[in-house]
Amino acid sequence: MALAASLMGLAGCSSAGTPAADAGAASSPRAGGTLRVGIVGGSAKDSLDAHSPVTHPDEARAIQLYDTLASYDVDHKIQMSLADKITPSADAKTWTVHLRDGLKFSNGKPITADDVIFTFQRITDPKNPMAGATALSGLERDAMKAPDPQTIVFPFATAFATFPDIVTQYNAGIVPVGYDPKNPVSSGPFMTESFTPGQQSTFVKNPHYWRAGQPYLDKVTIIDFPDDTARVNALLGGQVDAIDQLPLGQVNVVKANPQLKVLESATGSWLPFTMRVDQAPFNDPKVREAFRLIVDRQQMVEQVLGGHGTVGNDMYAPFDACFPQDVPQRNQDIAKAKELLAEAGKSNLSVDLVTSAAAAGLVEAAQVFAQQAKAAGVTINVKKVDPGEFYGDQYLKWTFSQDFWFTRDYLPQTAASGFSTSPYNETHWDDKQWTDLVNQANATTDQATRCGLIQKAEQIEFDRGGYIIWGFPNSVDAYSSTVSGFTPDKSGIPLTSFTFRNVWLNK
């Protein structure tokens, strides 16, 4: 399929409408009130920076404060946001973005092409590259231009077929020229009232927000909860109105309470085990393969997720149109795992596994894997640290660890974690054959050809990559029956992608 044809639907599309609300909700949105949300994690390193979110609270804050040029709907389809049209040249080396009429920042200043250019120059600053810089490595940042205040031309050194996906990521929020992340001006539905890193933040309605009637709420307060029990108790006790990542052991408790509701969504999110391919023992591909064969994936889904998820096959991006459907499912094979470890000279191996309650299921997955590994003669020493330490100075340095990722298509995910220059290359993956394939895919405008390249790249990671991807957990959150506007969402980002602009209080 030609790229221009496949993207025709982007022009003029809008996600301004309210998504289908949860069953039993009030018939129409009501204005006013404060939503209090308890979110997993948080630390003294919490940030309001639009372009470097790491933890769940960081992501939730970024989504309240900053709108992107485009956004995903609940079916993981791209819709327009601040832009009303995104158009490629015939060779996809030049992309033209047109902004909606009448856009303003929270201080009343118009959102113009200059602000968009400033935003993407900030993200790709070679002296201080932000989280989205790798994905935009082909952008000729100094050649961006604004033919008029509502039009931006993005030139790339080579064809860049996935540009719309990249500008849809939550780390690509539009900020004004001269942006100060410590005193941010908002393009999103809310603006900052207060912020205490590691504790909580409060946001008030942006009076200049472009979506008619939104946000419905006057305020949103986001409270950090590193501890699962405290977060659930806060919901049960009425101290918060919604929480993300409901512990699965509490699902039936919440369902039995008529004052509470469970929000469950099938997603492409994943909770990988991360093996550093540049450090022993995982610098030996036989050891990596052995560890993938140790995992009983169905048992993981049943015990860790309580059945709330699907089995994985060491490949990510299951909602991508190019996802390989014909790769045989990798199953537990203890005999083969022991054989590979013996060939590598690593029988009776003992390895530390660093875990944290930074995302629901991480600690439980570590504990189940440690039990499964015993059958192969492998000792897994589970080392639990708090989220602040997990995402502290050692983050991306652990030899054997875990992480969490939300739903992404394949190429945007590779930009975040697959290249040697990626901001979150937790496995230290640096494979030339794979890199060449992905670079070709990013530059390929024909979808069938691009899919073929992606499938070859996924096969390489399946064969010798540093991830163990055992499953795709459903997103399971909970909220008070006094709250409306939440709906199932494939993104994997909790609470309908933290889009609190759609939420209202029905009391």
N, C-alpha and C positions, 0 to 999 in steps of 0.2 A: 504494500500500500504506500503510495506517495505520501511524504510527510505533510505537505500542504493540505492534501485532501483529508488526512486523518485529523488535522487540527482545525478544520473549518468550524467545528462546533465550539471552539474556544471563543471566537469572536462574538462579543455581545452577550455571552452567558453571564448569569449573575447568581450568586449564592446568598442574595440578600433576604430571601424568604425564610420563615421559621420552619425548622424541620418538624416532622410529625412528632408530637409530644407523646409522653408515656401514657399508657392506658389509664383511664380514670382521672386524667388531669383536668384542671379547670378548662372550660370551653374556649377561653381566649386569654391572652396574656394580660397581666396586671402590672402596673407600674409601681415602683417604690420598694423599700425594704433593703435589708442587708443579708447577703448569703455568706455563711461561715463554712469554710471548707477545710477539712483535715487532709493533708497530703503527706505521703511517705517521704521520709528523708529530710534533708536540709542540714546545713552546717554553717560555720562562721565564714565560709567562702561563698555563701549564697550571693547572687548578683542580680542586678536589674538590666544588665547589658543585653541588648537585643540580639547580639550576634555571637554570644558564647555561652548559651545555656548548657548545663551538664546534668543536673539532678531534676527530679520531678518538680519540686517547687520552682526551680529556675524556669522550667518549660512553662509551667502554669502562669508565672508572672509575665513571661514574654508574650504569651498568647493574649493576655488581658491588655497589654500596653501597646502592642505593635501589630498592624495589619500587613500582610504580604501582597504582592501584586496579584497572585492567584491563590486559591485555597482548595483543599480537598473537601468534598461532601462526605456524608456518612457512608456512601458506597465506595469511597476511595477513588472518586472521579474528580478530575480537575474542573473547577469553576472559576470564573473571574472574581476578583476582589477589588483592590484599588485600581487595577487596570480594567478596562472594558474591552480591550482587544490586544492579543499577542500574536504577531504574524511573522512567519519565517520568510527569508528569501528562498528562491528556488533551490539553492545549494545548502541552505540551513547554516550558512556562515555569518549571516546577519539577521538579527531579530529586532523587530520594531514593536515597542510597547506604547500603547496609548492609554492615558489616565482618564478616569471618569471626570465628569464636570463637577466643579464645586467642592472638591476635597479640601479639608482643612485639618491641621494638627490641633491638639488640645489647647494650644495657646491662641488659636484663631488664625494663625498664619496659613496661607494656602500651601497645599502639597503640590510641588511642581516637579518638572523633569530634573531640575538641578538637585533637588533632594534625593531623587532616585539615583542619580549619578554619584552623588556623595556617598549614599548608602553602599553601593556596590564597590566603590573605590575603597571604602573603609573595610569592607569584608575581605577584599583582596590585597590590602596593603602589604607589600612584601616585607616590610619591617615588623609588622605585627598582624600576621594573617589570622582571620577569624575562622570559626568552625566550618563555614561554607566555602572557604578559599580553594580547597583542592578541587571541588566540583566545578569551579569557575576558572581553572588554571589556564584554559585557552582564551579567556577574555582579554581582548586588547584594551585594558582598563583606561589607558590614557587617550584612546581614540573614541570613547563613548561621546555621543553628542546629542544635543537637544535642538531639533529644528524649530520647535516651538515649546511653550511652557507645559504642554500636555503630552509631548512625544519624546521618546528616548530611543536611540538607536544603539544596539549592543553589537559590536563587531567581534568576531572570533577568528582565531588564526586558522582553525579548521572547522569543518561542519560540526554542529553541536545539536544533535537531534533531541536531547532531553532538557533543553532550556526551560520549558514550562514546568517540568517537575522540580527543577532546582529552585526556581523563584517561588515555589509553593511551600518549601520547607519552613518550619517555624523559626529557623535561625536566619531568615532572610527578611525580617521585618523592616519596613521603611522608616527611616529616621530623618530629622531635618539637618540641613547644613549646620555644622558647628555642634552637633549632638554631644551631650554630656551624659554618660550613663549613670552618673551619680545624682543627677537631677534631670531625669529624662522627660522630654516632651513626647506625647503619645500620638500615634496614628491609629491606634486601636480603640476599642470601646470604652476603656477605662484609663484613668491617670492616677499617679501615685499620691496617696495621702500620707502614708508612713511605711517604713521598711526597717526591720531589725533582723539582720542576717542570722539564720539558724533558729529563728523564733516565729515571727509572723510579719505579714505585710497587709496593708489595707489600701484598696483602690476605690476611687469614686468615679461616677459617670462622667464620661467625656462629653461636654455639651455640644461639641462640634462634630460628633461622629456621623459618618455618611449614611449608615443604614437607617432608614426611616423608622422612628419609634424605638430603636435599640440604642443602648441596652435597656432592658426593662428595670433592672435593679438600680438602686441608688449607690450601693456599695458592695464590694466583695472583700472579705477578709480571708486570707490564706494562712493557715497555721501549719507549721512544720511538726510532724510526728515521726521521729525515727523508730518509735516503739509501736508495734501492732496493737498490743493490748490497750495501750493508752488511747490510740486512735479510735478503736471500736467502742471503748467505754465512753469516749467523748460524744459519739453519735448516740449511743444508748441513753446517755444521761442528758441529751439535749444541748450540750455545749457547742456542737457543730451541727450543721444541717445536711452535710454530705461528706463522705470520705471516699478516697480512691483505694483500690486494691484491698477489698474486703478479704480477710483471711478465709480460706475456703472452709475451714472448720466452723466458721461462724455464719455461713450462708443460711442454714436452716434456722438458726436462732433469729436472724434478721427477718426471714420470711414469715416466721411465726408471730412477729410483732406487727399488729395492724397499723401502727404509726410509722412503719418503715417500709422501704421498697429496695429490691435488688435490681441493679442494672447490669445485664450480662450481654457481652458482644463477642461474636467470633472474630478473630483478628489474625493478622500476619505477624504479630509480635513474637519475639523469641528471646529465650534466656540461655545463651550459649555457655558452655564451658570453653574457656579460652586457653589454648596451649601456645606458649611462645616458641615459634619455630626456629628461633635463633639461639635457644638455650637448651642445654641438656636437662632432662632426657628427650625433650620434644624436638630437638634438632634432627632426630632420626625419624624419617617418615614411617618406619615400621612401628615405632612406639606410638605415634599418633594414630595409626590405623588400629593398633591393638586397643587403645583406649576407646575408640569409636565402637569397636566390637564388644567391649565390656558392657556397654549400656543396654539395659532392657528398656526400650523406649515406651512400650505399652505400660509397663509397671511404673515408669516415671509419670506418665500422664494420669494413671489411676491414683498413685500414692501422693504425688506432689501437687497435682491439680485437681484431685478428687474427681477426675473424669471431665473437668471443665476445660477441654482443649483437644488438640489433635496431634498425632504422632508426626515427628519430623524425620528428615532423611539427610541431615548435614548440609542442607542447602537452604538459603534464605529467600525472601521475596516470593512467597507462594501465590500472591494475588497478581504478580506480574504476568502480562499476556504471554511472555516468552519463557515462563517457568517450565523446566523440563518435566514432562509427565511420564516419561518412559524409562527413567533410571530405576533399576530394581531397588526395592526397599532394603536398606541395611538393617539386619537384625542381630540380636545378641548371638555371639559365637565364642564361647569361653575357650574352647579347645584351640581355635585359630588364634585368638588373642595370646594365649600362653605360648603358642608356637612362634608367633612374631616377636614376642618379648625375648624368648630364648635366642632367636636368631640375632637379635640386637644386643645380646649380652646383658639383658635387663630383667632376668627372672628375679622374682622376689623383690620387686621394685618398691621403694617407699618414697612418696611424694607429698608435699604440702599443698593443700588446696585452700586458697583464701576466699572466704565468702563473707556476705554481709546481708543484713535485712534492708538493703537499699531498694529492693523490688520484691514483691510478693513471690514466693516460691524459690528464691535463690538458696536460702539456708536449707530448706527441705530437700531440694535437688542435690545439694552437696552431700547431705547425710545419706540419702538413698544411694547415690553413686558410690560412696565409701563402702556401703554394705555390698553392693553388686561387685565391686572390685576384688573383694576377698576371694571370690571363687577363682579368680585368675592369678592368685598369689600376690596381688598388689595391695599395699597398705596406703590408704589415703588418710593423711592427717588433716582433718578439717580445722582450719584456723578462722574463727569468726571475729571480724573487726566491726566497729561501728561505721555507719555510712560516711561520716566525716573523714575517718582514716582511709576507708576504702577508696574514696575519691580524692584523697589528699595527694601528697608528694609521690606516693608509690603507685598511684593509678597509672595504668599502662606499662608498669614495670614488673608486676607480679608474674612469676614463671607459669603458674597454673592457677586460674581464677575463674571468674564468671562476670557476666554483665547483663544488661537488658537493652533491647532495641524495640522500637515501635515499628509498625507497618511501613515499609518503604518498597518501591519498585527496585529492581536489581541495580541499575546504574547509579541512581542517587545513593544507594547503600554502599556501593563500592567506593564512591567518592568520600564517604564518611569514615570508612574503616578498612578499605582494602589496599590502598596504595601506600608506598613507603612514606609519602608526604601527607597522608590522611591524618586528620586531627585525633582520631580514635582508633589507631591501628593497634589494637590490644594483643594481636597474635604476632606482631612484627613480621607480617606476611610481605614478601618482596620477591615475587615470581615473575621473571621476564616474559615468559610465554603468556601467562595470564594477563599481565599488564598490557601487552601488545593487543591481545584480543579485546580487552575492555576499551582501550583507546580506539580501536577500529569500530567497535559497537557505538561508542559515543559519537563518532563521525559519520555513521551510516544512516541515511534517510529512508531507505527501503526497509519496511518493518520485517519482512520475511528474512532478509539477509541479516538484519540486526539480531533477530531472534536466534538465528543459527550461531552467531558469534557468542551471544550470551549463554547459550546452552553449552557450548564448548568451554567457556570460562567456568560455568557452574560445575561442569564435570571435573575440571582440574581441582577446584576446591573440594569437591566430594572425594577425590582420590588422595590428595596430599595437603589439603589446607589445615589450618590450625583451629578450626571450630568443631565442637561437638554440638550439633543442633538437634536435640532429642524431641522437641515438640513446640507447638505453637499454642500458648495459653490463651484462653478467653480472657477478656477484660471483665472483671467482676468488681463492681463498685456498689455503694449503698447510699441511700439518701432518705430524708424525711418525707412523709406523704404530704407535707405542706409545700413541697417544692415541685414545680412542673417545668417541662422543657427538655429534660434529658431523654435521649433516644439511643438505641443501639448504633454502634459506629465501628466500622472495620479498621479504623486507624490504629487501634491498640492504645492510643493516648487515652487515659482514663476520663471518665465523666464527660462523654461526648466530645473528646478532644479539648477538654477544658474550655469549651466555648460558652462561657458563662453569660455572654451577651444574649443568648437564646433562653435563658432561665428566668423564671419569675416565681414569686411566692403567691400561693393561692389562699392566703388567709388574711 
